[in-house]
């Protein structure tokens, strides 16, 4: 029955760069990067939380065409850091180098098969590999059918819809967590 004040003061800055260069042999070298820093002073009733999150990302890839194959290979690095002045048990610093590859093979004007894989080496949750295969069919003019099977992975953080509303001071410290893993199957038909 008493008033409950909820407020947030956010300072946010981010930016990114993308570059693409045509190399010998008609290959394309791509580089991209981004960085973000966000500070929040949150208030939940009489509890105050001051947190800072910083994320930066860099990626380089090479793309080419060899006969019926269109391929991409590359590597990436991401770092995600969070500090919470009042509750250091929620602080984290994740560093994640990764490699990835993709190959699409054209089997004529009506069929394309795509195979891709990515492996991240997460500083907290270990090696996370995510393979994927897809088939694209064009059975008739104007029709496109795509079937895909793959996996995914996500490293948990303390940020959820619930903690956005209540703050972290009302949450027990995280422990015993593992990376979330998913399996996906999809089919879509377009006309």
N, C-alpha and C positions, 0 to 999 in steps of 0.2 A: 503494500500500500504506500510505500514511500517513493518519491521521485528517483529515477535511475538515469544518470547522465551517460550518454554514449556520444563520443566525438572522435574525430581523426583529423590530424594535420599531416598532409603528405607532401613531400618534396621528391620529385621524380625527374631524372634526366636519362635519356638514352639516345643512341645513335648507331648508325651502321654504314658499311661501305660494301659495294659489290664491284668486281672488275672481271672482265672477260677479254681474252686475247686469242686471236687466231694464230696458231703455230704452224710450223712446217707440216705438210701432209694433211692439211685441212682439219687438224685437231683443234679443240677449243680448251684452253686452260682457264679455269674459273677460280676466283678467290673471293671470299666474303667474310665479313666479320661484324660483330655487333657488341655493344656493351650497354649495361643498364645499372643504375644505382638509384635505390629508392629508400628514403628514410620516412618512417612513420612514427608519430607520437599519438598513441591511441589511449583513450580513456573509457573505462567501463565502470561506472559508478565511482567508487573512491579508489579504484586501481588504475595505475598508469603504466603503460608499456611503451618503451622506446626501442624500436628495432631498425636495423639497417640490412638491406639485401643488395648484393652486388652479383651480377651475372655477366660473364663475357664469353664469347664464342668466336672461333675461327675455323674456316674450312677451306680446303683446296681440292680441286678435282680436275680430271682430264677426261674429255669426251671425244669419241671418234667413231668413225664408220669403217667397217672392214667387210666388204661384200654384203651379205644379208644381215650382218650384225651391227647394231648400234649399241655402243658400250660406254660405261662411265666407271672410273675408279677414283678413289679419293680417301682423304683422311680429315679428321676434325678433332677439335679439342674444345671442351667447355668446362668452365669453373663456375660453381654456384656457391655463394657464401651468405650466411645469415648470422647476425649477432643480435641478441636481445639483452640490453643492459641489466634489467631486473631479474632475468631468468636465464643464466648462462647454460643451463642444462639443455636448452633448445638450440644452442649455437651449433652450426655445422659448416663444413667446408668440403664440398664434393669436387673432385677433379676427374674428368672423364675423357681420355683419349679414345679415338675410334677410327676404324677403317671400314670402307664400304665399297661394293662393286655391284654393277647391274649390267645385264646383257639382254637385249631384245633381238630376237631372231625373226625375220620376216620369212614366212613360208609361202610366199605368193601374195597376191592382192587381197586375199580373204582371211588369212590367218597370221597372227603374230603371237609368239610365246615370249614372255618376260620372266627372267629369273634375277632375283636380287638378294643380297645379304648385307647385314651390318653387324659389326661386333664392337661393343663398347666395353672398356675395362674401367669399371666404376671403382673409385677409391674406397667406397664403403660396402658396396653390394656385389663386388666381383665382376666376372665376365658375363655380359648380357648379349646373346646372339639372337638376331631376328631375321630369319630367312623368309622369303616370299616367292611365290610363283603365280603367274597369271596367264590367261589365254584370252586373246582378243579375236573375235570372229566377226566378219561382215558377210552374213549369209545371202543378203539381197541388197540392192541399192537402197540406201537410207536406213538400213538396220545395222545396229551394232550390239553385240553380245559380249559381255566380259565376265569371266569367272576368275576368282582369285582365292588363294589360300596362303596364310602367313601367320607370323607370330609377332608379338610386341612385348615390350618391357618398360616399366616405369619405376623410378626410384622414389620411395616415399619421402615426404617432407612433413613438417607439422602443419602445413597450410591446408585447410579444408573449408567448406562453406560454414561448418559449425564454429571453427576457431576464428573465422572472420567476425562472427557475431558475438562470441563470448570472450575472446582473447585467450592467450596461452596460460595465464596465471591460474585458470580453473581446470587445466589439463595435467594429467600425470606425465612425467618425463617419458619419452619414447624409449622402448626397449624391445628386443627380440623381434625386430622387424626384418622382413626380407623384401626384395624387389617384387613388384606386382608383375605377373606374367599373363599374357593373353594369347589366345588362339583365335584366329579370325577366318571365316569363310564368307565370301560374298559373291553374289551373282546379280548382274543388272542387264536389262534390255532397254535399248534406246531406239526410238524411231523419230 
